[in-house]
Amino acid sequence: MTRDRLPIAVLVSGTGTNLQALLDTVHGREAQVMAVVSSVAGVPALARARARDVPTAVFARADYPDRDARDRALADWLQERGARLVVLAGYMELLGETFLARFPGAVINVHPSLLPAFPGLGAIGQALAYGVKVFGVTIHFVDAGVDTGSVILQRAVELPNARTPEDVLAVLRPLEHELLACTVALFAAGRLRVDPDNPRRTIVDRL
């Protein structure tokens, strides 16, 4: 691994399509995926990582007395592998302040809505129930709230005829892949900083 590649860890809970996008784009270029962690054993995302010889581990919430204990163990494992950025890519667990304090300003998440609209679980279903015509993807820094961290990148798409979450996800998934890889590359280049006048806004510096 060359010195100019940002060491990252990717946290997953399911199929791992966003992980695969990172492995196919920034891995070995702007970044190096040093570790993949799942909250669930046996998911396809773990197989994707192993196929690229990336170390994996499972940190199931039920294996620890509480979330704080899980967070401490998880942070220890990631730091032992040198991770400097943690990417939540379909990770279906909350991370508490204990974990976030170990990676200050270095945890990002991909969310399938135009935040602050429709935070939390089932974002696409929430949007469909509300009857919206414009959907989107947000990449944001993670804080102690639920999808309340500073927005990094967003992309919107009009889907006036969408009826099911599957209809929407089929369109949003390629956007997730593109924006997540772009965000990792921007972070690696040192081009992201929180606006000092508005901590909810991230500035992308020009080269």
N, C-alpha and C positions, 0 to 999 in steps of 0.2 A: 504494500500500500504506500503510495506516495504521500508526502507530508501535506500537500495542498488539497487532499480529499477530506471533506468533513465527515467524521465518524458519526453515524446515526444509528438509532435503534427504532424499530417499528413495532408498534403494539397492535394486535389484531384479535378478532374474535370469530372469524368466519371464513369465507371463501378466499379472501386475500387478493382481490383484483387490483386494489390500490397498491398493495405491496408489490405485486407483479409489475405494475407500471413503473414503480421506482426502480426495481431490479433491471428493467429493460431500458431505462433512460439515464438516471443520474448515478446509479451504482457503478463504481469503477471509473467514473468521470469526475463530476463535481463532488460526489459523496461516496462513502463506502458504508454499506449496511453491515454493521458489526454484530447485530443481534436482532432476533425476532422473538417476541413474547406473545403468547396467546393466553386469554383468560379461560379458554376451553380446550381440553385435550382432543386430539384427533381431527382437528379441522383442516380443510384443504390448504389454508395459508401456511401451515407448518411444513407441509410437503413442498410447497413452492420454495420456501427458504432452504430446505435441505437440498433441493435440486441444484441450488447455487452455492452449496457448502457454507451457508450462513448458520452460525450457532443458534439454536432455538431452546426455549424453555416454556413451561406452563406454570403460571401463577394463578391458580384458581382461588377465588375468594373463600370458598368453603374450607380450604386447607389451612386457614389462619384464624386466630381467635377473633380478629377484627380487621377492618380495612386499614387501619394505621399500621398494624403489623405486616400486612401484605405489602403496603406501600414501601415500608422500610426495606423489606427483603428484596422487592423488585428494584428499588433504586440502587441498592448495594450491587446487585447482579449486573445492572446496566453500567454502572460506573466502573466496575471491575473490567468491563470490556471496552472502556474508553469512550462511551457515547457522549457526544456534546450536543446533540439535538435528538429529541424524542418525538416521533411522528405517530399520532393516533390515526390509524387507517382502518376504520370500521371497528374500533375498540369499544365494546359495549359495557364498560365499567367506568365509574367515576374515580378520579384520582384526587386525593386530598392534599391539604397544604403541606403535609409531611413530605410527600413526593415532590410537589412543585418547588418547594424550597431547595431541593437538591439539584434542580435544573432551572434556575431562575431565568425567565425570558427565553426558554429553549424547549418549550413543549408546544406543538401545533396540532390542530385537529382539522379534519375535513367534515363538513356538515352539509346535508342535502337540502338546504333552503337558503334564502337570502336573509340572513340574520340582520336585525334582531327578530324577524318574523319566524315563527314556528321553531322555537328551540326545543331541545330534548328529544326523546324517543318518538318514532313515528312521524317525523317531520313531513314527509310526503303525504301521508294519510291525513295529517292535520290540514295541509294546504288544499288537498282535494275536497275535504269536508267543508272548508271555508269557501270553496268555489272560485279560487284564484285562477287566472289565465296565464300568469307569468311565474315560472319556477326558477330555481337557480341553485348554485353551489357557492359555499363560503369556505375559505381557508382562514383560520383565526388562531391567535395565540390562546393558550388555555390558562384560565385563572381558576379561582376557587368556586366560581359560580357555574351554572349550567349553560354552556355556549354563550358566555357573556364577555369573553376576552376580546382584545383588540383585533379588529378585522384586518386581514392582510390582502387577500384578493377575493373578488367575487365575479361571477359570470351569470347572466340571466338568459332565459330562453322562453319564448312564447309557445305555449302548448294549449291552445284554446279547446282542443277536442280530447284532451287526456281524460280518461275515466278511471284508471286503476293505477296503483303505485308502480306496477310493472311497466306500464306505458311511460311513466315519467322517468323511472330509474334507467330505462334503456337509453334515454336521451342524456340524462345527467351523468351517467357513469363515465363516458369519455371526457366530459368536462372535469370531473373529479380527478381523473388521471392526469390530465394536462396541467391543471392548476396546482395540484399537489407537487408534481415534479418541478414546476416552475418556482414554487415557493421554496423548496429545498435548495434549488440552485441559487436563488436570491439570498437566502440565509447564508449559504456557504461562501458567497461573494461578499458578505458583510454589507449588503444593500438594504437591510430592513432595520428600521428603528421606530420606536413609538413616538408619536408627535408629542413634544413637551407641553403643548398647549391643549391637547386633547388626548388623554391616555387611551381612549377607545379607538383611536385611529393610528394605523401604521403607515409610515412614510416609506416609499420605495425610492431609494436614492439612485440618481442617474450615474452611469459609469463615467 
